[in-house]
Amino acid sequence: MKKFLSLFLAAAMILCMMPAMAFADEDFSMQPDEKVKLELKSGETTATVTAKDNYSIVAEVTGTKVDKSQVTVTLGMQNIAGLGIKDMKKHELTFNTGLASSEVDLNVWLENVLKFSGCTINGKVNDKVFDYTVAKDGDSPKRTATPNTEDAVRAAWQTLTGTDLLTANTNETADNSKIIIGHGAYLQIGKEKLVFDEKDGDCTIDNISTAEGLSAAVNTIKEHAQLTTDAAPAEKNIEIYLPKGSVLQISSSSVTLKRDMYIRSDVDVAAGENAPLAALRTAVNGNNDAMAEVIKALVNMFNNVVKSVDKGSFDVELLGGYTVTYNGTSVTVPYGTAVSKAIEKLNLTGTQFNESGTVTEDMTLTKKDPTPPSGGGAVTPGDNVTNDPGDKTTTADVNTSTGTDGKATATVDKTTADKIVDKAVENKSEEIIIDAKTTGNANAAEINLPAETVKDIVEKTEANVVVKTDVAEVILDQKAAEAVAEKATTGTVSIVVEKVKEDDKQVHIELKVVTANGNVTDFKGGNVKVTLALPAALKDKEVVCVYIDEKGNYTKVAGTKNADGTYTFNTGHFSTYAIMTAEEADKVIKAQEKAKNDKLKAGVKATTIKASSSAKKKSITIKWKKSYGYKVDYFQVFRSTKKNSGYGTKAFYTTKSGTQKSYKNTKALKKGTRYYYKVRGVRKIDGVKVYTKWSNKAIRTAK
């Protein structure tokens, strides 16, 4: 068991850190739209996994026989700006298992993997949430994982490969492939936890590809790791912790973690009656051929896991570790952990601090000043919560502090939060107002309140939630508040309003609702009303509101310019918005629309078509296949009895849709005559017909 968990932890390091590697520049075949290509070869079998420009991932296995003694892994990368990689980089490494050479039939060992039809993957890198749909490509051996939102995957990738979490180095003096697992690392599956003991120092595995194979690496690991079989439950069924400073090096390129890394998943590894972990434990304690039994048990486990997720879904998250410090003592917790939990880990429960919400960066705790305000007397918690029976409102005036960065932060403590709910229920309030305005003019504001308070507001009242800040006033209706409560099951809800740009033509604001379970971006049919003051330069101009997506595309949003110099718009999701002159908005949108159409036109023009034909008595059938990427509205089929002329300008046949892939020609056929067919696709873009490339000529003699 200890051997297996150790190997699994090493594999997790490769999964986490491989995207930032750079590689020796050698000949390696990659298509222009491919960013990363991983190829594994063993025996007559080749398995490839390819990540493309559009963030889709294609996996394919050809062959069924593998050589159990070794596997050759080749990795290529190109056109990844975040890693400084433009031209293709490639590295190859052969791993020896230490087993005798012989063929293994994948149809027997990986039956469920080969039958796998698809699933949904819900992922997160820090606060960047994304999901993939994995599906089988017809009867082919390919499985394609398609991002449901390309922008979300891009944001997650950029967070993972950003310099805050890890760094890549291509100037290593030693040409060596190795893994350094930092002391304190662990892998937990259910109640079984493998810990790399700190007293033994870092564990360096630098002999994976030697003749001794994986068994030699296991012997190295055995000196550092300790196995516990009754550990306290982790956040998810699988949790991997890799300390800051852990290293993955391949050849002369390396990646080093700049922060601790936590990898979590809810996949049930030990599901079913025949628990695979028990099988692995038996294998490790077996005979002299224990490594063979370990690998076999590991393959069986993987095969069963694939079966468990087939046609279902699973979650996986990669979280950086951030430090929370008080009086020189620090703890490291995963991104998004409630500050209260970090305080608990510091054994400071009961001490009041100014900081709250969730941990999204390194922070130092500051103790609350217990001194009462001038004039003497104690401050009674909750005195700042008042009801207005006439207006049916409950208002909480909360203390706000503004940092040197111009950001105002306000935290609703538990006592005040409970008072808000109790008074709103008593008053049958229609609005709960949290007033976090300052005497200054902060350019950003963050309001933190307990997640359970949002839940109580939704369940016990019918009130909208109004948040007043220097930047803007935000009103969440009950349905929007319900969407927040559904996401924020524990910890703290942080409402963030930030002015990110302002000039004489526009003002941009970014809106966020941050929870321990990720950001709330969609209010599921709920509505949020946002009102902000217009800059002086815009008060006398015609202005509009636009939504700015992660690609920078502008979309107009309905809004109203108010008589008091403010502007109000409504939205069903949080992101970046801009209030700007109508002239400037129209100019940007027109330019973006042109760029979009130009890209579509170029893509359609570059689309290729492969045609074929077959003949039966009195008919010829033409079939065609369009290259992936750009759709067409319909296809045109041209025919001639001459190879290079006579096709005319009018199509012999036109399909009714862009999904039709064949045509049966039964008219105007003369037995014994050779006919030539060619096909092209047509798409109307911005009022103009755009054509694909011509297909090859499909040639057939009529019968």
Stockholm file with secondary structure:
# STOCKHOLM 1.0

chainA/1-703         MKKFLSLFLAAAMILCMMPAMAFADEDFSMQPDEKVKLELKSGETTATVTAKDNYSIVAEVTGTKVDKSQVTVTLGMQNIAGLGIKDMKKHELTFNTGLASSEVDLNVWLENVLKFSGCTINGKVNDKVFDYTVAKDGDSPKRTATPNTEDAVRAAWQTLTGTDLLTANTNETADNSKIIIGHGAYLQIGKEKLVFDEKDGDCTIDNISTAEGLSAAVNTIKEHAQLTTDAAPAEKNIEIYLPKGSVLQISSSSVTLKRDMYIRSDVDVAAGENAPLAALRTAVNGNNDAMAEVIKALVNMFNNVVKSVDKGSFDVELLGGYTVTYNGTSVTVPYGTAVSKAIEKLNLTGTQFNESGTVTEDMTLTKKDPTPPSGGGAVTPGDNVTNDPGDKTTTADVNTSTGTDGKATATVDKTTADKIVDKAVENKSEEIIIDAKTTGNANAAEINLPAETVKDIVEKTEANVVVKTDVAEVILDQKAAEAVAEKATTGTVSIVVEKVKEDDKQVHIELKVVTANGNVTDFKGGNVKVTLALPAALKDKEVVCVYIDEKGNYTKVAGTKNADGTYTFNTGHFSTYAIMTAEEADKVIKAQEKAKNDKLKAGVKATTIKASSSAKKKSITIKWKKSYGYKVDYFQVFRSTKKNSGYGTKAFYTTKSGTQKSYKNTKALKKGTRYYYKVRGVRKIDGVKVYTKWSNKAIRTAK
#=GR chainA/1-703 SS CHHHHHHHHHHHHHHHHGGGCCCCCCCCCCCTTEEEEEEEEETTEEEEEEEETTSCEEEEEECSEEETTEEEEEEEECCBGGGTBCSCEEEEEEEECSSCCCEEEHHHHTHHHHHCCEEEEEEEETTEEEEEEEEECTTSSEEEEEESSHHHHHHHHHHHHSTTTEEEECCCSSCCCEEEECTTCEEEETTEEEEECGGGCCEEECCTTSTTTHHHHHHHHHTTEEEESSCCCCSSSEEEEECTTCEEEETTEEEEESSCEEEEECCCTTCSSSCHHHHHHHHHTSCTTHHHHHHHHHHHHHHHHHHHHTTSEEEEEEEEEEEEEETTEEEEEETTCBHHHHHHHTTCTTCCBSCCSBCCSCEECCBCCCCCCTTCCCCCTTTTEEEETTTTEEEEECCEEECTTSEEEEECCHHHHHHHHHHHHHHTCSEEEEECCCSSCCSEEEEEEEHHHHHHHHHHCCCEEEEECSSCEEEECHHHHHHHHHHCCSSEEEEEEEEEEECSSEEEEEEEEEETTEECCBCTTCCEEEEEECCGGGTTSCEEEEEECTTCCEEEECEEECTTSEEEEEESBCSEEEEEEHHHHHHHHHHHHHHHHHHHHHHHHHCCEEEEEEEETTEEEEEEEECSSCCCSEEEEEEESSSSSCCCSSCSEECSSSSCCEEEECSSCCTTCEEEEEEEEEEEETTEEEECCCCCCEEEECC
#=GC SS_cons         CHHHHHHHHHHHHHHHHGGGCCCCCCCCCCCTTEEEEEEEEETTEEEEEEEETTSCEEEEEECSEEETTEEEEEEEECCBGGGTBCSCEEEEEEEECSSCCCEEEHHHHTHHHHHCCEEEEEEEETTEEEEEEEEECTTSSEEEEEESSHHHHHHHHHHHHSTTTEEEECCCSSCCCEEEECTTCEEEETTEEEEECGGGCCEEECCTTSTTTHHHHHHHHHTTEEEESSCCCCSSSEEEEECTTCEEEETTEEEEESSCEEEEECCCTTCSSSCHHHHHHHHHTSCTTHHHHHHHHHHHHHHHHHHHHTTSEEEEEEEEEEEEEETTEEEEEETTCBHHHHHHHTTCTTCCBSCCSBCCSCEECCBCCCCCCTTCCCCCTTTTEEEETTTTEEEEECCEEECTTSEEEEECCHHHHHHHHHHHHHHTCSEEEEECCCSSCCSEEEEEEEHHHHHHHHHHCCCEEEEECSSCEEEECHHHHHHHHHHCCSSEEEEEEEEEEECSSEEEEEEEEEETTEECCBCTTCCEEEEEECCGGGTTSCEEEEEECTTCCEEEECEEECTTSEEEEEESBCSEEEEEEHHHHHHHHHHHHHHHHHHHHHHHHHCCEEEEEEEETTEEEEEEEECSSCCCSEEEEEEESSSSSCCCSSCSEECSSSSCCEEEECSSCCTTCEEEEEEEEEEEETTEEEECCCCCCEEEECC
//
